[in-house]
């Protein structure tokens, strides 16, 4: 009996050891599987990473002008993943039927997992937040579902916001990052945020609705070449209410002020949707000039500021100086040769005037028109550091372009 009892004990011990080994092997397998999924998503995000193409010294896109397509869309909206109505699925589906590109940019502090999220790890490498936030991962998955090269570019980003209790600096949209930052991190003031995004040179950021209500980024302070390289856009129009209504927010003067402070930026107009009706809420649009409709090409165009804003949903603008497209930086030259072509695809919409605006908001040249198409060629002696266009239509719709910088 004693021998039988001992054998049984040995069998039980053996079974326990085998079970333990099997459990450990399963755990290793599951961890490897999770890591593979994480790595796959990182690689998916990295497919769209573009190296910085904008700098005050190097990497400007100063090639001779090529034929760019004109793509209409928006870069600022919300859904029920933060404080908006409707789902990301509904947002991308509606946008795909009515625009060429569209970005959902949820408030970072309202995403799940925001307390553990960040842009950078402690060692300075980029942090991936797909395991930290289910909503962050889901937003990118849904964007991938609706993204279709050649037909529609679906973009996922986030909005970093500081209210009065957390600094009141303003709101910034950031795109093309694996992680995100939130205002609930007490250390993440404006300077720290600039530092973080400057370490991600392929990232793209946008000043949202600058002004007294939400903040003007400490009067556009703290610019450095590295930060200027990753902050590429500024909203001049914001709101989902009718254009020119009291709830539609314009900030054209802040665009000029930021340029005068040395920032290199392109203007955008977005609806900042919180009530659904994405793209269809009004006719404000951001327009991107790119050779093809893919995320990568749009990111490159945003980096190079081949961008303009318009309150007309189908106004096309082609603007060059010395054969360089809007957003370009010229070498110093003895003459600036302007070529401007504007086309409103609605024949009943008349272009009223085109003005050339320089440092301080000064208008150095203007001309009146009375047609849905306008062409204008002229030359100026270079006296200012930047030149951008303002187009006004008879119905009071306004469009403004990215500047051409002269190097002066």
N, C-alpha and C positions, 0 to 999 in steps of 0.2 A: 504493500500500500504506500509506503513511504517513497519508493522509487517512482510509482505512478504519479504521486503528488508532485514530486520534483520535476518530472517530465512535463506535466501540465503547466507548472510555473514557468519552465523554460519556454514552452510554446507561447504563452501569453506575453512574455518579455520580448520574444522574437517578433510576434505580431505587432506589438507596440513600437518596436524599433523600425519595422518596415513601414508602418503607418506614418511615423514621424518623418522618415526619409521621403515618402511619397508627398506628404504635405509640404515639405521644404522645396521639393522639386516643382510642385505646382505653383508655389509662391514665387519662385524664381522665374518660372515661365510667364506668370501674370505680370510681374514687374517688367520683364523684357517686352512683353506685348504692349504695355502701357507706354513704355519708353519709345517703342517703335511708332505708336500713334502720335505721341508728342513730337518726335523727330519729323514725322511725315508732315504734320501741320506747320512746323517751323519751316521746312523746306518749301511748302506751298506758299507761305508768306514770303519767303525769300525769292521766289520766282518773280515777284514784283518789285524787289528792292532795286533801286537805281542809285548809282553813285552820284555825289553832288555834281551838278553841272553849272552851278552858279557861284561865282566868287568875284570879289572886287579885283582880284589879281589874276586868277587862272580859271580854266575850265568853263569860261563863258562859251555859249553856243554862238560863235561868230562866223559860222559858215555863210556863204551866199544864200540868199533866200531860195527856198524850195517851195513847191506847191503844197500847201497845207489844207487839210479838210477842216471844216468848221463844225464843232460839236457843241450842242446846247444841253445844259443840265443844271445841277445844283450840288453844293458841297456842305450843306448844313440842314439837318432834320432830326426829328426825334420820334420815338414810338413808345409803346408801353414797357419797353425794357428800361426806360427811365421815367420821364414825366409827361410823355406824349400819349396820344390815343392811337389805337390800332397796333398791329403787329409788324415786325420787320418784313414778314412775308407779304403782307398787304402793301407796305410801302414800296418795296422793290418791284412788285407786280404792277402797281399803278404807274410807277416811274418808267418802267420798261416800255409801257404802252404809249408814253408821252414825251420821252426824252432820250438822249444818247448816253448820258451817264448820270449817276445819282449816288449820293453818300448818306448813309445813316450815321449820325454822330451822337451817341448817347452821352448824357451827363455821367462822367466817370464816377462821381461820388454816389450815384444811385445804382451802379452795377453791383451784383453780388460779388463777394470776395475782395471788395475794394481796399479793405484794411491791409491785406497782405500783398496787394498788387503794387507794381512799380515798373518803371522803364528800365532800370539798371539793377543788376545784382550788386552785392557788397564789393565784389572785386572789379566792378566797372563794366562787366560784360552785359550784353542785352538780356533782359529778363523776359521769359515767355510766361504769359498769364493764362494759358488755356486750361491748365489744371486747377488754377486758382479760382477762375470765374466761369461758370457754366454759360452765363449770358454772353460773355466776351467770345467764347468759342462758338456758341450758337450763332451769334451775329455774323462771324466770318464764314461759317458753314452756309448760312442762308445767302450771303452775298455771292459765294462761289456758285451756288445753285442757279442764281439768276444771271450771273456774268456770262456773256457770250461774245467772244471776240468777233469784231466786225459788225455787231448789232447793238450791244449794250454793255457798258462798263458799270458793274455794281461794286461800290467801294464801302468798306466798313472802317469807321474811325471813332474817335471819342472827343468830347468837349471837356477841357479842363476849365473849371470855373472857380473864381475866388469871390465870395460875397464880402460884405462890409466887415463881417466878423473874422474873416480869414485873410485880410489884406486889401480887398477891394480893387485888385490890380486890373481885372477884366476877365474876359473869356477867350480861350484859344482852342481851336480845333486842331487835332494832330492826326496825321494819316501815315500808313505804312510802317507801323511798329508792331512788335509781337506782344508788348505789354502796354500798360496804361498807368497814369498817375491820378490821384484824387486829392481834393482840397482837405480831406480829413486827415492827411498827413501833415502834422504841424510844421515839419521841417521844410515843406515844399512851397517856399515863397517864389516870387517871380524870378529872382536871380538863380535860385536852385533849379527851377524848371528849365530856364534857358541853358543852364549847364548840362542838364540831363539830355535834352533834345540835341544839343550840339555834339554829343558823343554818338549820335545816331545820324550820320551824314546823309543817309538815304531818306530820312523822315522829312515830312512836309508839314508845316504849321501855318495857321491862318488867324490873324487878328479878327475877332468877331465884334461887330457893332460897337466900335470905339466911341466913347463919349462920356458925358457926365453921369449918365444913369448907371452904366455897368462898369466903367473904368476905361482909362486911356493908357494903361500899361506904364504908369509913372511917367506920363508924358513921353512915351516911346523912348525911355532911357535904357541904358545898359547895352546898347548895340555894340557888338564886336564882329569881326569878319566871320568867325565861326558860327555865331548866332544868326547873323544876317543870311548865312548860307542855308539855314533850315527854316527860317520864317520867310515865306515866299508870297503870302497873299494877305489881303485886307478887305473886309467887307465895307462896301460903300452903300449897299442897300440891304435891308434885313426886315423880314416880316411876311406873314401869311395873309395879311389884310390887304385891301385894295391899295395900289400904288398911289401915292400922294394923299392918302388918308392919314389921320392923326396917329394911327397905330403902325404905319409903315415908317421905318426908321432909316434915315439917310445920313451919311457921314463923309461926304465928299471933301469937306475942309480937313478932316482928320487924315484922309489919304494924302493930301498935299503936305500936311504937317509932318507926317511920317517920312515922306520922301525928303523933305527939307532937313530932317534929322539924320539923313544918310542911309535910311533903310532902302533896300531894293525889293520892291513889292509890286504885285499886280492886283488890280481891283476885281472884286467879285460881288455878285448880288445873289442872295439866298433867301428862302422863305422861312427857314428856322421853324419848320412845322411842328406844332404841338397838338393840332386838331385834325390830323389826317389831311386828306385832299392834297397829297404830295404832288408837286409840279403844277397841278391844276389850280392851285389857290389864287395865283395871279400870274402876270406875264414876265415877272423878273427872272432873269437867267444869268448864269455864269457861262461864258463861252470859251472853249479851249481850242487852240489851233494845233493840230497834230497830223502826222502822215497817215495814221490808221487808228481805228477805234479799239484799243486794248488798254488794260490798266497800265501796263508798262509804258506805253507811248503817252498816255495822259499824264502819268507821274513825271515823265521827262519834260513834257510841255509845261507842267506846273512849276517844275524846278527852273525852267528857262523863262518863265513868266510870259509865255505866249498865250495870254489870257486877256479878256476884257469883260466888263459888266454891261448889262443892258436891261432897260425896263420894257423893251420890246422883245417878244418871244422868238422873232426870226430875223433880227437885224444882223447883217453880215458886214464885217469891217476888215479891210486889208490895209495895213498901215506899215510903210517902210521908210527908213531914212538911210540914204546911201546903200540901198539894196539890202538893208538888214531889217528883219521883222521886229515888231513890237516886243519888248523884253530884252533886246540886244544891247550890248555895250560897244560903242565905237571907239576906234583909235582916234586920237586927235586929228582933226581935219580942218582945212581952210574953208570948207563949204559944206552945208547940210542940204541934201537934195531930197525933198519930201515927195512921196507918191501915196495918195490916199484914194481908196475906192470904197464907197459905202453903198449897200444895196438892201433896202427893205423889201422883202419878198411879197408884201401886200402893196399893190399898186396904189391903193387909196391913202397909204401912210406916206406923208411928205416929209422929207428932210428939210429942216428949217435953217440950220446953221452948223458949221464945223469950226471949232476953235482949237488953236494950239496953245497949250498951257505949260508954263515953265516954273522955275523956282518961285516960291512965295505965292503961287496961284495966279501969277501975272499972265494975261492973254497977250501973246506977241503977234498973233495973226488970226483973223477970222474971216469967214466968207458965208454969204447967204445962198440958200438953194430953195427950190420949190418943186422937187421931184422925189420919187421914191429911190432914185439912183443919183449918186454924186461922185464925180471924179475931180481931183485937184492935184496939180503938180506945181511946185515952187521951190525956191532955194532961200536959205537964211545963212547969215554969218553966225558961227557958233559962239554964243555968249553965255550960255547957261549949261548946267550939268545934266538936266533931263528935259524931255519934251514929250508930253502925252496929249491925246485928243479928247475933246468933249464934243459929242454930237447931240444936238437937240432937235427933236421932231416937232411938227406942227401940233401934235396932240400933247406936247410937253414931256413925252418920254425922253429920258436921258441915257446916254451910253458914254462910258469913259474907258480908255484903253490903258494898257501897261505903257510905261514910258519907253523911249529909246534914250539911253544914257550916252553922253558924248565923251566922257573922260576928262572934261574941263573942271 
